[in-house]
Amino acid sequence: MEERPETELISIPATPRASTPEILTPSGQRSPRGLASTGPASKEAKSWTPTSFISPRFLSPIGTPMKRVLVNMKGYLEEVGHLTKLNPQDAWLPITESRNGNAHYAAFHNLNAGFGFQALVLPVAFSFLGWSWGIISLTIAYFWQLYTLWILVQLHEAVPGKRYNRYVELAQAAFGDRLGVWLALFPTVYLSAGTATALILIGGETMKLFFQIVCGPLCSSNPLTTVEWYLVFTSLCIVLSQLPNLNSIAGLSLVGAVTAIIYSTMAWILSVSQQRPPLISYQPISLPSPSATLSSFLNALGIIAFAFRGHNLVLEIQATMPSTFKHPAHVPMWKGAKFAYCFIAMCLFPVAIGGFWAYGNLMPSGGILNALYAFHSHDIPRGLLAMTFLLVVFNCLSSFQIYSMPAFDSFEAGYTSRTNRPCSIWVRSGFRVFFGFVSFFIGVALPFLSSLAGLLGGLTLPVTFAYPCFMWVLIKRPTKYSFNWYFHWTLGWLGVAFSLAFSIGGIWSIVNSGLKLKFFKPN
């Protein structure tokens, strides 16, 4: 019998990269279903991997055909990665329908979500804490939340074969299905919908101030009311919210990040460059009773803690990135997060320190922009003031989009689970119009929500400072009674204790404001 050449026995085409089916999403983009771009081979990982046994030493005694089979299988396994079980519904939802994100998108999204109008009231906290306690508290809070951010990034793919694309999903994996929903659903919903409502109020008021500065005495006799400005701002938010998914708003996140950096820098530079007001003092504001002093101290710590936001969106941002065994998503995500939080630190600390130096305990409760307008509106050119307020408006418009995305995702998840089909363009647009106007009506119809900010903020504080530490212990399971075990449990319970303290401070402030309304109501 005639022997055939060795090369004809098994003919297997070389496949430099594995391909997985793409799904056409409602927005017209293609979801790569966990595909990553290939590049030059990286160094072999020192830890064991599913393909580590296919080494050059292992392949050396094997013939050419079999070697080719194993090499191709190794490349396929490395491209497919953890063989992640993907939910087909994810290709229809705005957070996960596009997985083409990268480190740049992660930086834009984290900076837009993590820095905003809350930072402008940091000097108010310093007026109650003073120099020492203010700087110490701000530094500890910054590094604490940066560590919990790292924990969330690492836990995104903590279990092989599973990606936790949303904060509630990770909470369910750690605490159980029912307890996870109870612990995480309310804080994340409030941080999404509550922040969107606050952005409408702040954006509308800032648009009104911008109009007054630019128009000046030439304004018409019947200017728009504050509620009408809220409606104008809400309409702009709804128009921009028609972008289909989280990756598609990367440009808006870049605009939000740049405007936040510029207006915060302008605010503290303009404040420091002007002459300080007379009778300025850097002593903490003294209050008549010890209970009022303690309440104000807790409130000031709460202001510092609430300045750090965006942890409820970390997993959602990471879910927009492709992930394979060779190129896991946590690498570009952490690169982008580090870049973003370096800029956040360079903005937060100057605003807090520079604002307190410029105004001391004369700082109004509205923050550094209110102080700038109150003390130096006649000293600073109207053009600079108008530009500052316009940048705040642009930042609020951009932040509204990323904070509303989890709500849009929840609406569409409910629709697709019931109908087993993706949302049409009209259904998707209807959900976003509905959410925008509901946020508008909540902000207008419930003006007392601002007095509940301390209480609600205290209840949502564990999302940033406590839950990630608990989830690390419950999922990673470090050795019991080891330093790692004690460290994370201690951090988690400290976060819970601070949450309870800030909530009590919020209740105390509500009670005090109620007593004032009752006993000091004018005739």
Secondary structure, DSSP 8 states (H G I E B T S, - for coil): -----HHHH------SS-----EE-TTS-EE-SS-----S-----SS--TTTTS-HHHHTTS-HHHHHHHHHHHHHHHHHTTT----GGGGGSTTTS-----HHHHHHHHHHHHSSGGGGGHHHHHHHHHHHHHHHHHHHHHHHHHHHHHHHHHHTT-STT----SHHHHHHHHH-HHHHHHHHHHHHHIIIIIHHHHHHHHHHHHHHHHHHHHHGGG--SS---HHHHHHHHHHHHHHHTTS-STGGGHHHHHHHHHHHHHHHHHHHHHHHHS---TT---S----SSHHHHHHHHHHHHHHHHHT---GGGHHHHHTTS---SSS-THHHHHHHHHHHHHHHHHHHHHHHHHHHHHHGGG--TT-HHHHHHHHHTTTS-HHHHHHHHHHHHHHHHHHHHHHHHHHHHHHHHHHHHHHSS---HHHHHHHHHHHHHHHHHHHHH-GGGGGGHHHHHHHHTHHHHTHHHHHHHHHH---TTSHHHHHHHHHHHHHHHHHHHHHHHHHHHHHHHHHHHHHS---
